[in-house]
Amino acid sequence: MIACFVGSLVGVGLLLATSQQAFQSVAPFLVLAACALLAAQPVLGRWLGERSGDDERPGIGALAGQALAAVYGGYFSAALGVAVLALLGLSFEDSLQRLNALKALLQLVIGVVSAIGFALLADVAWTAVAVIAPASVVGGEVGARLAQKVSDRVLRVGIVAYGLAAAVWLFLR
């Protein structure tokens, strides 16, 4: 949780220091990177497991990965769940459904810390917040429940397909 807290604040700082043009240029590539990480996570997880010699992979690498995901989330929260889920899959040997539940918690921490950072440091469109905040909570709850009802493979393919569609939309915008 501390890695998510600190990483979120770093991401907020990066976003506030970045021009809108730079942000718009990098956004589709960030989504594509998150999708690629989730798509490759099963292969990378097996490879990392073989290299470590045991199934206990969480440690400094997991913390560093989550801190980087939190920086990403503070900077650009789109596809954050994809990146966090992929990194959790590399760090923990568990079903995608259970990892998705942990992802929801970490994503909540990253989102709340980022929101507080922006509220304190930037001009905020509070009307938009009044719409987006409850919609995000409901979407996270519904998404977590739906994710429990499908296989890992279906969930992974669906998430990656959605992310790719979002990246295409960002490129064409």
Helices and strands as residue ranges (DSSP letters): H 2-17, H 20-52, H 60-75, H 80-91, H 96-121, H 126-147, H 152-172
